[in-house]
Amino acid sequence: MEDILASDIRVRQATVDDVELLHRFSVDLATYEDEPQAVTSTPQTLARDGFGENPQFVAIIAERSGRPVGFALYTYNYSVWTAARGFYDKIGFRWIRNWLPCRLSGEALDKLADERS
């Protein structure tokens, strides 16, 4: 992934050296959402799961003037929204309305990639 530079914002791919930062940002977000106990990951599990032999996620870091100000973490997964959501409804799952997953795909993803290149 190439770095993206827009005014004084730089977005770069996270590395294993960023696991402490990713963990801190995760705790900060959970605290903001009044759910600090929900974070069960550790920097060590983030290092293993995101930067080990079989990475389970990819993360990017946003920096302003060289200082980390945000992050995004994404995975490649199967979409229950487009194929399997009815199954979960049928067995009793209830969707959490204040935590909505976001997905960028298809033409919107192509458009964003074209704008950044």
N, CA and C of each residue as an Amber inpcrd file, in Angstrom:
protein
   351
   0.8450000  -1.1770000   0.0000000   0.0000000   0.0000000   0.0000000
   0.8860000   1.2350000   0.0000000   0.5760000   2.1650000  -0.8820000
   1.3300000   3.4130000  -0.9270000   0.7400000   4.3960000   0.0730000
   1.6120000   5.2320000   0.6400000   1.1330000   6.2710000   1.5420000
   0.2560000   7.2450000   0.7670000  -0.7600000   7.7640000   1.4290000
  -1.6450000   8.7800000   0.8620000  -1.3580000  10.0740000   1.6020000
  -1.1270000  11.1490000   0.8670000  -0.8240000  12.4280000   1.4790000
  -1.8610000  13.4400000   1.0270000  -2.6020000  14.0230000   1.9490000
  -3.5920000  15.0480000   1.6540000  -3.3860000  16.1740000   2.6610000
  -2.9940000  17.3340000   2.1830000  -2.5980000  18.4710000   3.0130000
  -1.5950000  17.9840000   4.0510000  -1.9170000  18.0650000   5.3210000
  -0.9500000  17.6170000   6.3240000  -1.3300000  16.2610000   6.9170000
  -2.2480000  15.5380000   6.2680000  -2.6520000  14.2030000   6.7180000
  -1.9030000  13.1640000   5.8830000  -1.3330000  12.2210000   6.5680000
  -0.6490000  11.1080000   5.9050000  -1.3030000   9.8230000   6.3960000
  -1.6460000   8.9200000   5.4740000  -2.2090000   7.6240000   5.8270000
  -1.2100000   6.5750000   5.3670000  -0.8470000   5.7020000   6.3080000
   0.1340000   4.6730000   5.9930000  -0.3200000   3.3390000   6.5490000
   0.2090000   2.2850000   5.9720000  -0.1090000   0.9540000   6.4780000
   0.5940000   0.7510000   7.8170000  -0.1300000   0.1880000   8.7640000
   0.4420000  -0.1000000  10.0780000   1.4310000  -1.2600000   9.9680000
   2.3860000  -1.2550000  10.8750000   3.3610000  -2.3400000  10.9620000
   3.2940000  -2.9240000  12.3730000   4.0250000  -3.9980000  12.5770000
   4.0490000  -4.6190000  13.9030000   4.5410000  -3.6400000  14.9650000
   5.3240000  -2.6580000  14.5680000   5.7930000  -1.6410000  15.5130000
   4.6620000  -0.7450000  16.0200000   3.4890000  -0.8160000  15.3890000
   2.3550000   0.0250000  15.7630000   1.3520000  -0.6580000  16.6910000
   1.6300000  -1.8730000  17.1550000   0.6110000  -2.6020000  17.9290000
   0.2430000  -1.8940000  19.2340000   1.1880000  -1.2730000  19.9020000
   0.8670000  -0.5260000  21.1310000  -0.0940000   0.6200000  20.8030000
   0.1740000   1.3250000  19.7150000  -0.6760000   2.4270000  19.2800000
  -2.0660000   1.9230000  18.8980000  -2.1480000   0.8490000  18.1330000
  -3.4440000   0.2810000  17.7570000  -4.2440000  -0.1230000  18.9900000
  -3.5710000  -0.7060000  19.9450000  -4.2500000  -1.1120000  21.1660000
  -4.7500000   0.1170000  21.9350000  -3.9210000   1.1190000  22.0620000
  -4.3250000   2.3400000  22.7780000  -5.5130000   3.0100000  22.0960000
  -5.4670000   3.1140000  20.7540000  -6.5950000   3.6920000  20.0260000
  -7.8650000   2.8580000  20.2470000  -7.7350000   1.5350000  20.2880000
  -8.8930000   0.6600000  20.5110000  -9.4900000   0.8880000  21.8900000
  -8.6430000   0.9910000  22.8920000  -9.1160000   1.2530000  24.2570000
  -9.7580000   2.6360000  24.3350000  -9.1350000   3.6200000  23.6900000
  -9.7110000   4.9690000  23.6830000 -11.1070000   4.9680000  23.0530000
 -11.2760000   4.2630000  21.9420000 -12.5740000   4.1940000  21.2840000
 -13.5990000   3.4910000  22.1750000 -13.2010000   2.3780000  22.7470000
 -14.1160000   1.6370000  23.6300000 -14.5030000   2.4820000  24.8420000
 -13.5640000   3.2400000  25.3820000 -13.8530000   4.1180000  26.5190000
 -14.8430000   5.2000000  26.1070000 -14.6420000   5.7670000  24.9370000
 -15.5690000   6.7770000  24.4160000 -16.9810000   6.2000000  24.2790000
 -17.0720000   4.9430000  23.8970000 -18.3590000   4.2740000  23.7280000
 -18.8820000   3.6690000  25.0430000 -18.2550000   4.0120000  26.1590000
 -18.6240000   3.4970000  27.4830000 -18.5370000   1.9710000  27.5630000
 -17.5670000   1.4030000  26.8690000 -17.3670000  -0.0480000  26.8640000
 -15.8850000  -0.4060000  27.0280000 -15.1540000   0.2280000  27.9550000
 -13.7110000  -0.0450000  28.0250000 -13.3850000  -1.5040000  28.3110000
 -14.2800000  -2.1980000  29.0140000 -14.0370000  -3.6090000  29.3300000
 -14.2090000  -4.5090000  28.1050000 -14.7570000  -3.9860000  27.0210000
 -14.9830000  -4.7960000  25.8230000 -13.6880000  -5.1310000  25.0930000
 -12.6370000  -4.3730000  25.3370000 -11.3590000  -4.6350000  24.6600000
 -10.6430000  -5.7640000  25.3840000 -10.5460000  -6.8970000  24.7230000
  -9.8500000  -8.0460000  25.3030000  -8.5440000  -8.3290000  24.5830000
  -8.3060000  -7.6090000  23.4970000  -7.0350000  -7.7760000  22.7890000
  -5.9110000  -7.1660000  23.6130000  -4.7050000  -7.5720000  23.2890000
  -3.4960000  -7.0060000  23.8770000  -2.5660000  -6.6510000  22.7210000
  -1.5480000  -5.8510000  22.9730000  -0.5780000  -5.6190000  21.9020000
   0.0070000  -6.9310000  21.3630000   0.1700000  -7.8940000  22.2430000
   0.7320000  -9.1830000  21.8090000  -0.2270000  -9.9290000  20.8810000
  -1.5250000  -9.9240000  21.2060000  -2.4700000 -10.6130000  20.3200000
  -2.6230000  -9.8660000  19.0040000  -2.5410000  -8.5330000  19.0400000
  -2.5820000  -7.7640000  17.7980000  -1.3720000  -8.0750000  16.9250000
  -0.2070000  -8.1940000  17.5400000   1.0040000  -8.5400000  16.7820000
   0.8490000  -9.9120000  16.1400000   0.3550000 -10.8630000  16.9120000
   0.1740000 -12.2230000  16.3980000  -0.8750000 -12.2710000  15.2970000
  -2.0260000 -11.6430000  15.5480000  -3.1580000 -11.7880000  14.6400000
  -3.0910000 -10.8890000  13.4110000  -2.3710000  -9.7910000  13.5020000
  -2.3130000  -8.8780000  12.3630000  -1.0120000  -8.8910000  11.5960000
   0.0260000  -9.3990000  12.2340000   1.3410000  -9.2890000  11.6000000
   2.1050000 -10.6050000  11.6380000   1.4250000 -11.6640000  11.9970000
   2.0540000 -12.9770000  12.0650000   2.0500000 -13.6720000  10.7210000
   2.1710000 -14.9820000  10.7720000   2.2690000 -15.8100000   9.5700000
   0.9940000 -15.7830000   8.7260000  -0.1620000 -15.6860000   9.3810000
  -1.4480000 -15.6830000   8.6880000  -2.2770000 -14.4910000   9.1720000
  -2.0000000 -13.2710000   8.6810000  -2.6690000 -12.0740000   9.1980000
  -4.1860000 -12.1540000   9.0660000  -4.8830000 -11.7760000  10.1450000
  -6.3380000 -11.7850000  10.1720000  -6.9390000 -10.4050000   9.9210000
  -6.0970000  -9.3770000   9.8870000  -6.5780000  -8.0270000   9.6130000
  -5.4450000  -7.2050000   9.0270000  -5.8350000  -6.0600000   8.4750000
  -4.8970000  -5.0490000   7.9890000  -5.2920000  -3.7560000   8.6850000
  -4.3190000  -2.9480000   9.0410000  -4.6210000  -1.6740000   9.7010000
  -3.8700000  -0.5570000   9.0020000  -4.4820000   0.6170000   9.0270000
  -3.8230000   1.8210000   8.5330000  -3.8380000   2.8590000   9.6440000
  -2.8500000   3.7230000   9.6070000  -2.6830000   4.7810000  10.6050000
  -2.7640000   6.1300000   9.8960000  -3.5620000   7.0310000  10.4380000
  -3.6120000   8.4040000   9.9350000  -2.7360000   9.2600000  10.8440000
  -1.8960000  10.0730000  10.2180000  -1.0140000  10.9720000  10.9720000
  -1.2190000  12.3930000  10.4810000  -1.2110000  13.3220000  11.4140000
  -1.2560000  14.7540000  11.0800000   0.0190000  15.3710000  11.6160000
   0.7560000  15.9740000  10.7180000   2.0270000  16.5930000  11.0890000
   2.9210000  15.6070000  11.8390000   2.9190000  14.3490000  11.3870000
   3.7750000  13.3300000  11.9800000   3.2580000  12.6950000  13.2550000
   2.0920000  13.1220000  13.7260000   1.5190000  12.6010000  14.9780000
   0.3240000  11.7020000  14.6810000   0.2760000  10.4790000  15.2180000
  -0.8710000   9.5890000  14.9680000  -2.1590000  10.1950000  15.5020000
  -3.1980000  10.2270000  14.6440000  -4.4760000  10.8020000  15.0480000
  -5.6540000   9.8600000  14.8200000  -5.4400000   8.7290000  14.1720000
  -6.5380000   7.8110000  13.9370000  -6.0670000   6.5330000  13.2800000
  -6.9770000   5.5890000  13.2000000  -6.6570000   4.3190000  12.5570000
  -7.9170000   3.6970000  11.9750000  -7.7190000   2.7740000  11.0880000
  -8.7930000   1.9250000  10.5790000  -8.2330000   0.5140000  10.5180000
  -9.0770000  -0.4250000  10.8390000  -8.6880000  -1.8280000  10.8070000
  -9.7140000  -2.5370000   9.9360000  -9.2430000  -3.3410000   8.9900000
 -10.1910000  -4.0420000   8.1400000  -9.7690000  -5.4830000   7.9410000
 -10.7810000  -6.2830000   7.6290000 -10.5720000  -7.7030000   7.3790000
 -11.2290000  -8.0490000   6.0550000 -10.8030000  -9.1480000   5.5130000
 -11.4630000  -9.7020000   4.3380000 -12.3800000 -10.7870000   4.8680000
 -13.6620000 -10.5950000   4.6960000 -14.5840000 -11.5620000   5.2730000
 -15.7940000 -11.7660000   4.3930000 -16.5770000 -12.7020000   4.7840000
 -17.8210000 -13.0210000   4.1080000 -18.9000000 -12.0620000   4.5910000
 -19.6770000 -11.5550000   3.6960000 -20.6960000 -10.5810000   4.0710000
 -22.0130000 -11.2420000   4.4440000 -22.3820000 -11.1470000   5.7130000
 -23.6860000 -11.6490000   6.1200000 -24.8010000 -10.7260000   5.6270000
 -24.4670000  -9.5050000   5.2960000 -25.4720000  -8.5650000   4.7990000
 -25.9620000  -8.9630000   3.4190000 -25.0820000  -9.5530000   2.6270000
 -25.4690000  -9.8700000   1.2570000 -25.8570000 -11.3260000   1.0730000
 -25.5650000 -12.2270000   2.0160000 -25.8690000 -13.6290000   1.7660000
 -26.4100000 -14.3920000   2.9870000 -26.0030000 -14.0790000   4.2440000
 -26.2950000 -15.0140000   5.3510000 -27.0560000 -14.4120000   6.5050000
 -27.5200000 -13.1020000   6.3890000 -28.1520000 -12.4080000   7.5170000
 -29.4410000 -13.0810000   7.9740000 -30.2600000 -13.5720000   7.0340000
 -31.5100000 -14.2300000   7.3960000 -31.2980000 -15.4180000   8.3170000
 -30.2390000 -16.1580000   8.0900000 -29.9070000 -17.3000000   8.9450000
 -29.7360000 -16.8490000  10.3890000 -28.9810000 -15.7670000  10.5990000
 -28.7410000 -15.2780000  11.9530000 -30.0280000 -14.7690000  12.5980000
 -30.8630000 -14.0670000  11.8330000 -32.1570000 -13.6200000  12.3570000
 -32.9870000 -14.8130000  12.8120000 -32.9990000 -15.8480000  12.0060000
 -33.8270000 -17.0290000  12.2770000 -33.4270000 -17.7310000  13.5710000
 -32.1300000 -17.7440000  13.8890000 -31.7060000 -18.4530000  15.1010000
 -31.6550000 -17.5390000  16.3320000 -32.0850000 -16.2740000  16.1670000
 -32.2340000 -15.4260000  17.3360000 -31.2190000 -14.3140000  17.5270000
 -30.2820000 -14.1370000  16.6000000 -29.3480000 -13.0220000  16.7310000
 -30.1110000 -11.7120000  16.6330000 -29.6690000 -10.7160000  17.3960000
 -30.2220000  -9.3680000  17.3080000 -29.0850000  -8.4280000  16.9470000
 -29.3450000  -7.5680000  15.9950000 -28.3090000  -6.6810000  15.4630000
 -28.1250000  -5.4910000  16.3890000 -26.8980000  -5.1400000  16.6630000
 -26.5620000  -3.9910000  17.4980000 -26.6310000  -2.7580000  16.6040000
 -27.5930000  -1.9200000  16.8420000 -27.8550000  -0.7860000  15.9420000
 -26.8350000   0.3460000  16.0780000 -26.2000000   0.4980000  17.2340000
 -25.2570000   1.6160000  17.3840000 -23.8470000   1.2520000  16.9540000
 -23.6100000   0.0100000  16.5610000 -22.3120000  -0.4150000  16.0160000
 -22.5760000  -1.0070000  14.6420000 -22.3910000  -0.2080000  13.6370000
 -22.6800000  -0.6720000  12.2840000 -21.3800000  -0.9020000  11.5190000
 -21.2170000  -2.0870000  10.9680000 -20.0260000  -2.3180000  10.1570000
 -20.1150000  -1.5030000   8.8680000 -18.9890000  -1.1150000   8.3790000
 -18.9320000  -0.3700000   7.1230000 -18.1690000  -1.1940000   6.0960000
 -18.6170000  -1.1260000   4.8580000 -17.9530000  -1.8700000   3.7980000
 -17.8880000  -0.9670000   2.5770000 -16.7270000  -0.9060000   1.9690000
 -16.5420000  -0.1730000   0.7270000 -16.1840000  -1.2030000  -0.3190000
 -17.0020000  -1.2960000  -1.3640000 -16.7560000  -2.3060000  -2.3820000
 -17.2870000  -1.8340000  -3.7290000 -17.0310000  -2.6330000  -4.7300000
 -17.5680000  -2.3680000  -6.0620000 -17.1160000  -1.0430000  -6.6310000
 -18.0560000  -0.3480000  -7.2710000 -17.7320000   0.9110000  -7.9440000
 -17.2070000   1.9710000  -6.9890000 -17.7570000   2.0320000  -5.7680000
 -17.2950000   3.0350000  -4.8030000 -15.8330000   2.8040000  -4.4460000
 -15.4350000   1.5450000  -4.2710000 -14.0430000   1.2380000  -3.9670000
 -13.1490000   1.5550000  -5.1590000 -13.5930000   1.2020000  -6.3500000
 -12.8350000   1.5240000  -7.5750000 -12.6470000   3.0240000  -7.7190000
 -13.7090000   3.7860000  -7.4520000 -13.6350000   5.2440000  -7.5610000
 -12.6200000   5.8170000  -6.5640000 -12.6520000   5.3410000  -5.3200000
 -11.7030000   5.8150000  -4.3240000 -10.2600000   5.4830000  -4.7410000
 -10.0480000   4.2840000  -5.2410000  -8.7020000   3.8850000  -5.6770000
  -8.2290000   4.7640000  -6.8300000  -9.1280000   5.0710000  -7.7680000
  -8.7580000   5.9270000  -8.9000000  -8.4070000   7.3420000  -8.4380000
  -9.1430000   7.8670000  -7.4710000  -8.8920000   9.2050000  -6.9620000
  -7.5590000   9.2970000  -6.2470000  -7.1190000   8.2240000  -5.6400000
  -5.8820000   8.2170000  -4.8510000  -4.6550000   7.8920000  -5.6880000
  -4.8430000   7.4520000  -6.9270000  -3.6550000   7.0990000  -7.7250000
  -3.2290000   8.2140000  -8.6340000
